[in-house]
Amino acid sequence: MLSEETVLVRFYSSPSRYICTVFDEMRTAHKNRNYSYLESLIDEANLLASRMEAALEEVQSLEELHAECKKLRKELKELEEKKKS
């Protein structure tokens, strides 16, 4: 059984944990009827899910920026060709 202090140390010192690992620990806590650190696991799952959502939004923003850059490069090329003629 993990003490609350151990759980908090894990929570703040392991940024590369997967949310599935946290869910597995929640299942273990429920199976053993040990709810002493469940609140911190819920907080950790919330934090990891928020990070995943933020990362997805960043990827979407990057894709939109890439599409905009392609469009602007095409316009620039057309303007340069127009200027030459």
N, C-alpha and C positions, 0 to 999 in steps of 0.2 A: 504494500500500500504506500502511495506517495504522499508526502506531507504537502500542505498547501504551499509552503516555501519552495519546495522542490519543483512543484508545478509552475510557480511564478518564474523561477529561474529558467526553466525550460522555455517558458512562453517568451521571455524577453531575450534569450540567448540563442534561439534557433530560428532565424528568419527563413531558412530554406525548408522548413517542414511542409509537408503536403497536407491539404485539408482532409484527405482520406485518412491519414494517420490520426488526426484529431478525432474524426468520426469513429475510428476503431477504438480509441481510448474512451470515448463516450459510451460505446457499446459495452466495453469491458467494465466501466464504472457501473453501468446499469445492471449488467449481469451479476456483478458482485454486490449490488445494492450499496455501493459506496458513492454517495453523492457529495462528498465533502469538497471535491475540486471540480465538480461539474460546471459551476458558474464560470470558472476561469477557462475551461475548455470551450464553453459557448462563446465567450469573449474572443478567444483565439480563432475559432472558426469564423466568427463575424469579421475579424480583422483580415484573415486570409481571403475570405470571399470578397471583401471590399477591394483588396489588392488585385484580385483577379479581374474584377469588374473594371477597375481603373486601367489595368493593362489592356483589356479588350478595347476600351474607349481610345486609348493611345494608338493602338494598331489601326483602328478605324480612322482616326484623325490622320495618321501617316498615309494611309491609302488614299484618303481624300486629297491630301496635299500633293501626293505623287500624281494623281490624275490632273489636278489643277496645273502643276508644273508642265506636264506633257502638253496640255492645252495651250498654255502660254508660250512654250517653245515653238509649237506649231504656228501660232499667230505671229511670233517674232520672225520665224523663217519666211512666212508669207510676206510680211512687211519688208523684210530685207530684199526679197526677190522683186517686190513691187518697186522698191527704191532703185534697184539696179536697172530696171527697164524704163 
